[in-house]
């Protein structure tokens, strides 16, 4: 099993979410920009991001967690051969190389090249 490397939370009110997590963590975000922030939670990034429309060929804009994998393409190929269905096949994004699938309850899971 891969390590959880990110938890992404999408919100209508980034300011309120940033303030909540800064107070909860007792520290400001490690990075922030209009519409988002990243908090460091041990070895895991907590991403707070504004809710917006998803790109046509990209992942849904919804809460999810990311598992880091060393070789995304071979991991995705092995999972597909084992019957896993990908919502979004491996591809490059501004933030790196990722693929997306859903668990049996419909939760979004990202596989992220590390």
VOGU-3710 file (C-alpha; in Angstrom, 3 decimals, decimal comma):
1> xxxxxxxxxx> 0,000/0,000/0,000  1,188/3,489/-0,795  1,396/6,327/1,713  -1,308/8,968/1,933  0,408/12,119/0,674  -2,506/14,562/0,426  -6,017/15,202/1,686  -7,885/17,696/-0,499  -10,882/19,607/0,824  -12,968/21,727/-1,528
11> xxxxxxxxxx> -15,022/24,564/-0,065  -17,272/27,475/-0,920  -15,518/29,635/1,720  -11,731/29,301/1,510  -11,173/32,097/4,043  -13,243/30,378/6,725  -11,639/26,991/6,011  -8,123/28,505/6,128  -8,877/30,216/9,427  -10,348/27,012/10,894
21> xxxxxxxxxx> -7,372/24,826/9,939  -4,827/27,468/10,982  -6,451/27,636/14,437  -6,759/23,853/14,627  -3,125/23,274/13,611  -1,814/26,227/15,597  0,171/27,308/12,531  -0,394/29,304/9,352  -0,560/27,585/5,970  2,743/26,406/4,498
31> xxxxxxxxxx> 1,599/27,970/1,211  -1,424/29,986/0,133  -2,840/31,727/-2,921  -6,167/33,307/-3,840  -8,565/30,379/-3,663  -6,471/27,938/-1,655  -3,903/26,980/0,928  -1,739/24,040/1,911  -1,171/23,030/5,513  1,536/20,611/6,558
41> xxxxxxxxxx> 0,230/17,728/8,664  3,296/15,582/9,308  4,139/13,994/5,968  0,678/14,717/4,555  -0,433/17,876/2,758  -3,850/19,229/3,713  -5,051/21,143/0,659  -7,928/23,606/1,067  -9,216/24,679/-2,343  -12,122/26,695/-3,654
51> xxxxxxxxxx> -14,934/24,677/-5,175  -15,164/25,404/-8,903  -16,040/23,665/-12,128  -13,816/20,735/-13,043  -11,879/20,788/-16,310  -13,589/18,771/-19,067  -10,932/16,041/-19,119  -9,752/16,380/-15,534  -10,781/15,021/-12,169  -13,970/16,095/-10,392
61> xxxxxxxxxx> -13,552/19,105/-8,130  -14,403/17,322/-4,877  -12,906/16,135/-1,599  -10,456/13,270/-1,984  -7,214/11,817/-0,699  -4,086/11,030/-2,681  -1,871/7,975/-2,430  1,731/8,503/-3,559  3,166/5,900/-5,931  6,680/5,685/-7,350
71> xxxxxxxxxx> 5,620/4,665/-10,884  2,101/5,843/-11,660  1,860/4,282/-15,113  2,885/0,771/-14,079  0,782/0,978/-10,895  -2,279/2,065/-12,883  -1,683/-0,665/-15,488  -1,420/-3,334/-12,781  -4,578/-2,073/-11,059  -6,485/-1,954/-14,367
81> xxxxxxxxxx> -5,368/-5,537/-15,113  -6,755/-6,450/-11,672  -10,158/-4,994/-12,567  -9,945/-1,456/-11,180  -11,775/1,100/-13,344  -10,193/4,532/-13,689  -12,326/7,640/-13,802  -9,317/9,569/-15,199  -6,318/7,672/-16,603  -2,779/8,796/-15,694
91> xxxxxxxxxx> -1,938/12,208/-17,101  0,099/15,332/-16,394  -1,407/18,314/-14,562  0,041/21,581/-13,287  0,552/19,893/-9,879  2,129/16,686/-11,240  1,136/13,344/-12,728  -2,057/11,777/-11,351  -4,844/9,293/-12,035  -8,256/9,051/-10,365
101> xxxxxxxxxx> -10,659/6,270/-9,455  -13,560/5,753/-7,046  -13,832/3,394/-4,111  -16,934/1,173/-3,711  -18,751/3,978/-1,837  -18,036/6,519/-4,589  -15,237/8,423/-2,814  -12,650/9,937/-5,142  -9,117/8,523/-4,794  -6,089/10,087/-6,479
111> xxxx> -2,931/8,161/-7,323  -0,090/10,656/-7,442  3,378/10,159/-8,920  5,955/10,891/-6,216
//
